[in-house]
Each structure stands twice: as structure tokens, then as C-alpha cells.
């Protein structure tokens, strides 16, 4: 094997290892955040994932390890968005109601 081929191979192996670490970390975050949802929200997410991927996705370390890196990131982003919406939309709706009747500018 030529020296440059050996270096290239090591570089590719390092990239794969880094990618696996990122996926592993994302899986841990998904499993942890999934516990923050109530049963209705869990079912909603699982139903969406099943429709999107055309197969059942199990939210567990084992189940998510069967997914590729892009799918894990999509699931993580979707779950994070769901949690952010759950956390902040009620505040926005309450603020809107509270500001109702205020003379607010129509343009920003």
C-alpha cells in the first residue's frame, strides 16, 4: 500500500468514527427528549415517522441505531421542534391574548 493510500484510509476511518460518535450522541438525545412527551405526542411522532419512512421506527438506542445518520438527524430535529413548540406556543398565545386591544404598530 502506498503511503498516501494509508493516510487516506486512516483519514476516512477517523471520519467514520467521528460520524458514529455524532450519531450515537444524537440517539441519546432523541431517547432522552422522547421521554418529555406525553402519550398523545409520542403517538403523533411515531405515526408521522412511520408515514414518512414507510416503516415503524422504534425510539430506542437499538431501534435508532438501525437508521442512517441523515435519518437520525431528521428525527432529532423533528423531535426538538415538537418540544420547542410545546414549550413556547402556549406563551405566545397567552401573550397575544394579553396584548389584545393594545395599540401596537402594524409594521415592523
VENMOFEN-V726497 format. One record per helix or strand. SS is the DSSP state (A for helix, B for strand). FROM is the first residue (numbers start at 1). LEN is the number of residues. If there is no record, write none. Layout:
# VENMOFEN-V726497
ss=SS from=FROM len=LEN
ss=SS from=FROM len=LEN
This chain:
# VENMOFEN-V726497
ss=A from=3 len=32
ss=A from=39 len=15
ss=A from=61 len=4
ss=A from=69 len=31
